[in-house]
């Protein structure tokens, strides 16, 4: 994470991508992405990782 990047909670990511948290977590696991931090048990990810997660979900969309 660099000084100008943002972090987003897993819930915010799920809302923004309109996907269940479980799908986000599956993508995170398959991509071996580590959270930037955990606050009160809530995973937070760097915005660059969110882009990677979104691309993975687009390419592996089970809803199609």
N, C-alpha and C positions, 0 to 999 in steps of 0.2 A: 504494500500500500504506500503510495507516495503522498507528499504533503498536500496536494491539491485534489486528491480523490475523495469520494464520499463512500460511506458504508451504509448498507441497507439491511434491515432486519429480514429474516426469512418470511415473516408475515407480509411485509411491504412488497417483497419480491413476488410472492404468490399473488397478491392483489394486483400488482402492476401487470403481471404476465397472464392473469386470469387462469391460473392453474392451482390445483390443490398443493398444500405444503408437501405432501408425500411425493408428488411428482418432482418437485424442486429438490427434495432430499435425495431421490433416486438419481437425478442428473448430477448432483454434487458428488455422490458416491462414485458413479461411473466415470466422472471426469477427474476424480481424486483431488477435488478442490477443498482446501481447508478454509474455515471461516477466518475472517480478519480478527474477530474477537467474539467473545460470548459475554453478554451482559444479562445478569439475573437468569441464566439458563437459556436465553434467546440467542440463536446464532445470527451473526451479522457478517455480511460479505462485502468485499470491495466492489465498486461499480464495474470494474473491468471484468471481474468474475461473473457478474450478473449478465453481461453481454455474452459471455461464453455459455452460460447456462441457457439463456434465451435461444441462442443459435442451436444448441444441442436439442432443446425441446422442439424447435421448428423442424429439425431434421429427423426426429424420432417421435413424431406426433402419432400417438396411438388412437387419437380421435378421428383420424382420416379414414 
